[in-house]
Amino acid sequence: MKKLLIIFILMLSIKGFAQDFYFSGKMNYCTPENSESKKSFETAFIGLNYPKYYGGVTALLLKVVEKDPKFCDAYFMAGYFFRLQEMHKEALALYYIADSLSQNKAPIFKQNLAIQFMRFGKVDKAREKYEEMVKYFPDNPEGYYGIGNTSIVIGDYDKGLENLKQAEEIYKKSGKVKDDVIYMYGMLYTMKEDYEAGLPYLEEAYGTYKNDEGYLSLYSLSLIKVGKTRNDEKMIKKANKMYNKIKNKEGVPDIKKRLTAEFS
């Protein structure tokens, strides 16, 4: 299950539906108690453009929360900088504090906390955060999308598809549907063993994910399953071609067993 998590779940982008505005530095979910805290916080956004200073900016933000312990945004940004430095345990702890202090006002805190939970295999906790997003921010597609994403590991594929549809409808209102959504449909249907339904989505996602081995595993499996059902030699040949592109045949245990049964 953990390999499934690593290969598929972490395809999630940290920057989602409404996060770019937050990272402009023009808003806060918690009010700092002194002006110096606000100035230091704003400095952090400038630091995002200079990786060599990430450590220094993180230290600055930790000083801010020490003096201003209710300033949830400073906790979040400190966690964000820790994540950028691959210090994931520290990021998780600070995201958790930020989310708690924000009192359900910050979808970006919940989303980043959920992704961090998923990184550590705590999918149930991630699901809780995505469900909170749906409850408190029903017009934000990322909560629904996150529930769909966690369904890959939890195994409640129908619930995942239902929530993914909700996410898709909201994405449509704001512009083009993300390629991740198309891929996620194909992924959920394939995991559900509904290969006929999933294959068109995987076909559509090919241009974006053709070099991703997790995608190739799902695509080749769906191709050969549908090809055999239809007795379509051309499709079976294509399935073998896609399968041969996979360098790591061990892959994900759940998928490996199915692939071995079809291609051995």
KATA-V702443 format. One record per helix or strand. SS is the DSSP state (A for helix, B for strand). FROM is the first residue (numbers start at 1). TO is the last residue. If there is no record, write none. Layout:
{{SS | FROM | TO} {SS | FROM | TO}}
This chain:
{{A | 2 | 11} {A | 19 | 22} {A | 35 | 47} {A | 51 | 67} {A | 72 | 84} {A | 88 | 102} {A | 107 | 119} {A | 123 | 136} {A | 141 | 154} {A | 157 | 174} {A | 179 | 191} {A | 195 | 209} {A | 213 | 230} {A | 233 | 244} {A | 253 | 263}}
